Amino acid sequence: MYKLSSNTCIARALIRRECSQAACVAQVFFTRSFRDPALRRRAFTLVEVLVTVSIISVLIALVTSGIRGIFAAGKSSMCSNNLRSMGVAAHLYATNNRAAFPAAVIYFQEASSIRTVAWDFESTEGGASQPGALTAYTDHPLNAMQCPEFQTTASTSQPLTGYNYNTTFIGHEGFYPEVGEDATIQDGWSRVRMGVNASQQRHGANVAMFADAGYRGGSNKFMRAPGNTVELNTGMIHAGTNAFCHAGCCNACFLDGHSAAFSTPYKSEFSNAQLLKFVTDFPKNGFLSGDDCAYDPR
């Protein structure tokens, strides 16, 4: 049997003693660490974790709401600038056209179709659209005539801008071509209801020319007054309402050129529950006044 030398035995005994002492020291240290509050690391309780998470959630909500409010205010300001630019363009058009503002819409009979000439866009015989009369007086018309809050897919013939034009009293409104008594086609300016003459426009500071447009079906081009004295069609006027899309407000450009916001959507005296719900989508959309005071410049 192999025997260890005395030196080897002594070395092993010393190693065992040193390990035993190290183990005792470690045991004492860890025991004190868990028993001594000064040495023991304190863990978070469930209540503390929940409170911390709640505070962080509230802070995130406040920051998100603030950022959303800043973006909404920026869009509203951009919309007001757009409307003001459109008002300037309309007055420039009137300067070059015997004080007459652009027509709201006119229809011309072509060889195989009807060409629509609206205040914002015109449709060609093939159905494509091109900028209308007002855009010629507007810098960057595709931006200036597009409400930043309005999102839609443009139609093939007449794209929408998110704005409408006071058609009841200011813009001339054409009617579809028809065959006259002399068997000729009556179209264009021969089939137009004229707007209020410039010499009769006395309340420009109170009358909206352009504004945010909206009804249940989306946007519209032609702003209608609630009095129904011109259209004589309750369904039509309720489809020509305005959108209160900027934090519950509707931006508008007035006849005298300034822009401001309406804060209250109104009903017409001809409104009923069905028209307000299924045509206008009130109070998301509505009239700018209960009567024609915000529309009629006379």
WOQUICOR-V246573 format. One record per pair of residues at least 24 apart in sequence whose ideal C-beta (glycine too) atoms are under 10 Angstrom apart, sorted by the first residue. I is the first residue (numbers start at 0). GAP is how many residues later the second one is. Records with the same first field share a line. If there is no record, write none. Layout:
I->GAP, GAP
//
This chain:
68->178
70->77
71->76, 77, 173, 174, 175
72->173, 174
73->74
74->72, 73, 74, 170, 171, 172, 176
75->71, 72, 73, 136, 169, 170, 171, 173, 175, 185
76->71, 169, 174
77->65, 66, 68, 69, 70, 71, 173
78->67, 68, 69, 70, 71, 83, 84, 132, 133, 166, 167, 170, 171, 172, 173, 180, 182
79->166, 171, 172, 173, 178, 179, 180, 181
80->63, 170, 178
81->56, 58, 61, 62, 63, 64, 65, 66, 79, 80, 81, 128, 169, 171, 177
82->61, 62, 64, 80, 125, 126, 127, 128, 129, 168, 169, 170, 171, 175, 176, 177
83->60, 126, 167, 169, 170, 173, 174, 175
84->52, 53, 54, 55, 56, 58, 59, 60, 125, 168, 174
85->33, 34, 48, 49, 51, 52, 55, 58, 59, 75, 77, 79, 123, 124, 167, 173
86->122, 123, 165, 166, 167, 168, 169, 170, 171, 172
87->49, 50, 51, 56, 165, 169
88->44, 45, 46, 47, 48, 49, 50, 52, 55, 56, 121
89->29, 43, 44, 47, 48, 75, 80, 81, 119, 120, 163, 165, 167
90->46, 118, 164, 165, 166
91->42, 44, 45, 46
92->26, 40, 41, 43, 44, 45
93->43, 104
94->42
95->40, 41
96->36
97->100
98->98, 99, 100, 102
99->71, 72, 94, 95, 97, 98
100->32, 33, 64, 65, 69, 70, 71, 94, 95, 97, 100, 108, 154
101->30, 31, 32, 33, 34, 35, 63, 68, 69, 70, 93
102->29, 30, 62, 64, 68, 69, 70, 71, 86, 89, 91, 92
103->60, 61, 62, 63, 64, 66, 67, 68, 69, 70, 88, 89, 91, 117, 118, 119
104->27, 53, 60, 62, 66, 67, 68, 69, 70, 87, 116, 117
105->27, 66, 67, 68, 69, 81, 82, 83, 84, 85, 86
106->67, 68, 69, 70, 80, 81, 84, 85
107->66, 69, 77, 79, 80, 81, 83
108->67, 68, 69, 70, 76, 77, 78, 79, 82
109->67, 77
112->44
113->62, 63, 73
114->62, 72, 73
115->41, 42, 58, 60
116->57, 71
117->40, 41, 47, 49, 53, 56, 103, 104
118->26, 42, 44, 45, 46, 48, 51, 52, 53, 91, 102, 103
119->25, 38, 39, 40, 41, 43, 44, 45, 90, 101
120->24, 33, 34, 36, 37, 38, 39, 40, 100
121->35, 36
122->32, 33, 34, 35, 36
123->33
125->31
126->29, 30, 31
127->28, 29
128->25, 26, 27, 28, 29, 30
131->26
133->31, 76
134->26
144->65
146->64, 65, 66, 67, 72, 96, 98, 99, 104
147->97, 98
148->63, 65, 94, 96, 97, 102
149->62, 63, 64, 68, 69, 93, 95
150->67, 68
151->66, 67
152->65
157->63
158->60, 62
159->53, 58, 59, 60, 61
160->49, 52, 58, 60
161->50, 51, 52, 56, 57, 58, 81, 83
162->47, 48, 49, 50, 56, 57, 58, 60, 79, 80, 88, 89, 90
163->44, 46, 47, 48, 49, 50, 51, 55, 56, 57, 58, 59, 60, 76, 77, 78, 79, 88
164->43, 44, 45, 46, 48, 55, 56, 57, 58, 75
165->29, 30, 41, 42, 43, 44, 45, 56, 57, 58, 59, 74, 86, 87, 88, 89, 122, 128, 129, 130, 131
166->26, 28, 53, 54, 55, 56, 57, 58, 63, 64, 73, 128
167->25, 27, 28, 54, 55, 56, 57, 58, 59, 60, 61, 62, 63, 68, 69, 72, 124, 127, 128
168->26, 27, 31, 32, 38, 39, 40, 54, 55, 56, 58, 60, 61, 86, 123, 126, 127, 128, 129
169->25, 26, 28, 31, 37, 38, 39, 40, 53, 85, 125, 126, 127
170->24, 25, 38, 50, 51, 52
172->49, 57, 58
192->37, 38
194->35, 102
195->59, 100, 101, 102
196->100, 101
197->99
199->96, 97, 98
200->54, 55, 95, 96, 97
201->53, 95, 96
202->51, 52, 53, 90, 91, 93, 94, 95
203->50, 51, 52, 53, 54, 93
204->49, 50, 51, 52, 53, 55, 92
205->48, 49, 50, 83, 87, 88, 89, 90, 91
206->45, 47, 48, 49, 81, 82, 85, 86, 87, 88, 89, 90, 91
207->34, 42, 43, 44, 45, 46, 47, 51, 52, 54, 80, 81, 86, 87, 89
208->43, 44, 45, 46, 47, 48, 50, 86, 88
209->41, 42, 43, 44, 45, 49
210->30, 31, 32, 39, 40, 41, 42, 43, 48, 50, 51, 77, 83
211->30, 31, 32, 33, 34, 37, 38, 39, 40, 49, 50, 73
212->27, 28, 29, 30, 32, 37, 72
213->27, 28, 29, 30, 31, 36, 51, 66, 67, 70, 71, 72
214->24, 25, 26, 27, 28, 64, 65, 66, 67, 69, 70, 71
215->25, 59, 60, 61, 62, 63, 64, 65, 66, 68, 69
216->61, 62, 63, 64
217->25, 63
218->24, 66
219->65
222->29, 64, 65, 71, 72
223->44, 63, 71
224->43, 62, 63, 64, 66, 67, 68, 69, 70, 71
225->40, 41, 42, 43, 44, 45, 60, 61, 62, 63, 64, 65, 66, 67, 68, 69
226->41, 42, 43, 60, 62, 63, 64, 65, 66, 68, 69
227->40, 41, 42, 64
228->63, 67
229->62, 65, 66
232->37
233->34, 36, 37, 38, 41, 45
234->35, 39, 40, 43, 44
235->43
236->31, 33, 34, 38, 42, 43, 50
237->29, 30, 32, 33, 34, 36, 37, 38, 40, 41, 42, 43, 44, 47, 48, 49
238->36, 40, 41, 46
239->39, 40, 47
240->24, 25, 26, 27, 35, 38, 39, 40, 41, 43, 44, 45, 46, 47
241->24, 38, 43, 44, 45, 46, 52
242->38, 41, 42, 43
243->38, 39, 40, 41, 42, 44
244->39, 40
247->35, 36
249->35, 36, 37, 38
251->36, 42
253->40, 43
254->40, 42
255->41
261->24, 25, 26, 27, 32
263->24, 25, 26
265->24, 25, 28
267->24
//
